[in-house]
Amino acid sequence: MPQYMLAVHHSPDTPQPSPDQMQQAFQQVEAFNAEIRDAGAWVFAGGLHEPSVATVVHGYGDDVVMTDGPFAETKEFLGGFWVIEAPDLDAALAWAAKGSAACMGPVEVRPFQDA
């Protein structure tokens, strides 16, 4: 069955949610995670730290260059993701709509390349 990444994007231009709103989002996401698991679509999911703690590693033959900070020079960043199995794009989009409602933010859907 095809796999899809449902990516949760954040922007510093979006107002920060209150602690109560964050708790609500955590509860909604946990319920969404349970729904995905119960449906047999769950592969993997995780939240990410902010880009400021990233390290970019670039191998040049025998040399390796490491740079602190994110690769992309952009304000928006990937905050977390789900990897799911779905029969087709329409089913993945339906999961993404539920995930977006749960985390109260935009979710990008991207299929994995065929093996």
Secondary structure as GFF3:
##gff-version 3
##sequence-region A 1 115
A	DSSP	beta_strand	3	10	.	.	.	ID=ss1
A	DSSP	alpha_helix	19	39	.	.	.	ID=ss2
A	DSSP	beta_strand	42	47	.	.	.	ID=ss3
A	DSSP	three_ten_helix	51	53	.	.	.	ID=ss4
A	DSSP	beta_strand	55	60	.	.	.	ID=ss5
A	DSSP	beta_strand	63	68	.	.	.	ID=ss6
A	DSSP	beta_strand	77	85	.	.	.	ID=ss7
A	DSSP	alpha_helix	89	103	.	.	.	ID=ss8
A	DSSP	beta_strand	107	111	.	.	.	ID=ss9
###
